[in-house]
């Protein structure tokens, strides 16, 4: 009898887990700059990919990931909020991507910057890739790989 109860509970958990599909979203921003850029990227969870592009603009693409856990309820509203209001601030040529203030959301960033961008990153968990920058870098990671090229 106990085995049937355990099997039934496991089957229910598997079905709930399968129903808890990953909620995803995205955003895209292009910012105009004039001259060298000072950029800071902060993330609790998610990859940071920075590469060079034309002078005069910074392009930021974000892919939002969150698990729609059966105990936490539907997280689509949280994802939609980050899509509408990504944590990006610009003050002249200074651009800050701040920590997402929503629990258990990861954002993977793909960022195109001018080659003369000074970059500072802080990542608790996620891979970082930087390609083609010609100025100072200050990169930190709690967990994740770093791939640096053409610096």
N, C-alpha and C positions, 0 to 999 in steps of 0.2 A: 504494500500500500504506500509506504514512504517513497519508494522508487517512482511510483506513478505521479505523486505530488511533485517530486523534484523534477521529473521530466516535464510535467505540465508547466511549472514555473520557468524552467529554462526555455521552453518553447515560447512562452509569453514574452520573456525578455528578448529573445532573438527577433520576434515579430515587431516589438516596439523599437528595437535598434534599427531594423530595416526601414521602419516607417519614419525614423528620425533622419531624414536625408539632410545632406549638407546644404545650407542656404548660402548662396553666393551673390555678389553684386560687383559693380565696378564704377569707376569715375575717371574722367580725363580733364585735365586743366592745362592751359598754355598761358604762361606769364611772360610779359614783355619786360626786358631789362636793358640797361644801357651801361655797358662796361663790365668789369669783373664781378662775379657773383660770389656771395658768401652764403653757403647753404648748410643747414643743419637738418638731419633726419633722425627722428626718435621713434622706435617701435618696440613694443613688448614682444610681439610675435609676428613674423613675416619676413620675407626676403627683401633685400635692397639691391637693385641693379642700376648702376649709374654709368652712363656712357656719354661721349661727346657728340655734339651736333653744332649747328650754326650759331654764331654770335647773335645776341639780341633777344633770345627767347629761351625759356625753360619749359619743358614739357613733362608733365607728371601723370602717369597712368597708375591707377590702383585697382587691384583685384581683392575683393573682400571675401573672407572665408569665415564661416561660423557653423558649428554643429547645431542642428535643431534637435536638441535633446528632449526626450519625452518628459523629463521632470521639469525642464526649464521652459517648456512651451515654445510657441512659434517665435522665431527671432527675426522674421522678415522686417518688422518695424525698425529694429535696431540697424539692420543692413541698409534699409532705405534712408534712415537718418544720416548715416555716414556717406552714402552716395550723394545726398543733397548738400551736406555740409562736411566735406572732407577736412581734416585737421591741418589745413595749409594756410599760412600767413605770409604776406609779402609786405615789406617796408623798403621801398626803393629797390636796391640790388640785394637785399637780405631776404632770404626765403627760409622759412621754418616749416617743417612737417613735424607736428607734435604727436605725442602718444594719443591713441584713440581712447576716448573716455567711456567706452562701452565694454563691459565685462566679456571676456572670452571671444573677442573678435581679432582676427589676424588680417593684416593687409600686406600684400606683396606689392612693392613699388618698382616701377620701371621709369627711370628718370633720365631725360636727355638735357644736358647742360653745355654751355660754352666751355672750351678747353681750359680757360683761365679761372675756373671756379674753385674756390677754397671749400673743402668738404669736411664736415664733422658728422659722424654717425654714432648712434648708441642703439644697440640691438640686444634685447634679452635672449631672443631665440630666433634664428633664421640665418640663412646664408647671405653673404655680401659679395658683390662683384663690382669692381671699379675698373674702367677702361678709358685710357686716353687723357686723363687730367694732367695738367702741367704745373699745378701749384700744390700748396700744403694739404696734407690729409691728416685727419685725426679720427681713427676708426676704432671702435670698441665693440666686442661681442661677448655675451655670456655663454652662448652656445650656437655653433654654426660655423660653416667654412667661410674663408675669405679667399677670393680670387682677384688678384691685382695684375693688370697688364698695361703695357704701353704708357707707363707713367714717366 
